[in-house]
Amino acid sequence: MKDFDGICMNCFEELTQGSVCAHCGYDNDKAVDMMYLSPKTVIEGRYVVGAVIAHESDAAVYAGYDLQLNTKINIREFLPKGIANRLEGNLDVHIRERYRASYESLKASFVKLWSTIVKMHNLSAVVPAYDVLELNKTAYAICENMESISLRDFLIKTPEGNIPWERARLMFMPVLTTIEALHSNGIIHGAISPDTLVLCRDGKIRLKGFSISEANVQSGELQFNENEGYTALEQYENNHKLCPATDIYAFSACIFRALVGQNPPNAKERELNDRLMIPNSIAEKIPTYIIKALGGGLQVYPEKRTQTIEQFRELLNASPSVVAASAPVITDENDPVKEEEYYRGYPEYENPKKNKNTSKIIIAVLVILIIAAVIAGAYVVKSGSLNKDEDTTTQLQQVESYTVPDFISAGYTQSDVQNHGAWNQQFKITYNSEFSVEAEEGIIFKQSIKAGETVEQGTEIVLTVSKGVETAKVPDVGGKTLEEATQILKKAGFTVSSVEVYNDGEFLPNTVKGIYGMAPKAGSIVAVGDEIILKV
């Protein structure tokens, strides 16, 4: 085993001037918090633990060294903040008692995430990971160490503070393929920002900073990874869930920062005032189709946002179909350049005045021909020669077909769907409401046509909105026989059970006690279907 005495445990270069490294400035005599592994600890007889680089929401990150490959690495130790720590002198992680039940589930998410990333080691735009192991009552991910600078620092050091699209395109576009591959393998990064996009020595931008999904939502047990201006609305407390559009929002925000030179406003602020301002001096340098692409990627609500990386790539590439759909209609008839191009080759255009009288004659003839055609058409219709049963040559108007969205899984409300313009153009959406013990009040939990089915435009889809749990007042059945009481309670929607209690002769046998004879007590408001226990 390599001797690490006299080696800096931060950059793994030789110490030449005492404990402070001349290469990176790290003080190797600096005390290390006892919750972290001590420098020079060896994991699995192969990975040497170095200095603590960072402690993120779900993991501590160490500098490290791979003894087998003789190369520097980064080691991520699953050590969720506020949930786990380490007692002095102990390699095993100590879990806080109240989180013991959920810790194993969170650790399993960590192992699954990094095992998937290890299998995708060929992705060109991810800082590679190549090993995952479990020991010390926790888990570790071993990642390559790549010298890099964050996109944020790179942009700050750029004299203008921003870069043109021609340059940004070469940096950002290759990352889309990697994000698309991650999504197809069930990974939502959830924390893409100018800090997790890094520019490496080979000139490529790569993605790092992966955390388990529980760290990327405000409602989770872990410390929330919030990135001001880059965190999507659905990551805050609301009824939406993480989805590929979450990463599209963050990636769009990174491109916005690179082109404009400033962060987009916070998503929660934009929910109240959805205005993205770009200075004119900068906007005029950004292609219109790129501004439109960013507009689609930075929609506040996830259902209104560009949904897939494939669609987003088309917008950024300005594919012919996208350009045609977004191209403005030219109505300026006095534009001499376009007029010349349009009429090039027509003799009349070369000398309009010379043929002025000829043009008048032509117009008169055309008018006469149009009037004759109208009269002839009227005669044909009147004579009944157009038989409806025989008319098989009329071109039918093509009816558009659309795929039915999943209105249930995302936790949409009726308001969410009503505000989604495209859906309401594609389908006839109606609503009803029902009580539900599973769906929160206001959440859509049923749809009349299954998600993924293809239907014609205008097809009616009925969405069922939860009214929450149905409740009722518990009727007072004290003094009634068990049979009478059971019948009354079941009619009210409750289930019934009973227990026999001692009767000192004061009550009639087989009757419900008049005082403290029911649980919950009479008059309580409880969920329909709950059990009422009778003391008989």
Salt bridges, closest charged atoms under 4 A:
ASP5 OD1 - LYS40 NZ 3.10
GLU56 OE1 - ARG76 NH2 2.92
ASP58 OD1 - ARG76 NH2 3.43
ASP66 OD2 - ARG46 NH2 2.88
GLU77 OE2 - ARG86 NH2 2.46
GLU97 OE1 - ARG100 NH2 3.36
GLU104 OE1 - LYS107 NZ 3.42
GLU134 OE1 - LYS107 NZ 3.74
GLU147 OE1 - ARG201 NE 2.95
GLU180 OE1 - ARG313 NH2 2.91
ASP195 OD1 - ARG152 NE 2.96
ASP202 OD2 - ARG206 NH2 2.90
GLU234 OE2 - ARG305 NH1 2.83
ASP247 OD2 - HIS183 NE2 2.83
ASP274 OD1 - ARG270 NH2 2.70
GLU303 OE1 - HIS240 ND1 3.78
ASP335 OD2 - LYS338 NZ 3.05
GLU340 OE2 - ARG344 NH2 3.66
GLU341 OE2 - ARG344 NH2 2.99
ASP416 OD2 - HIS240 NE2 3.80
GLU434 OE1 - LYS446 NZ 2.88
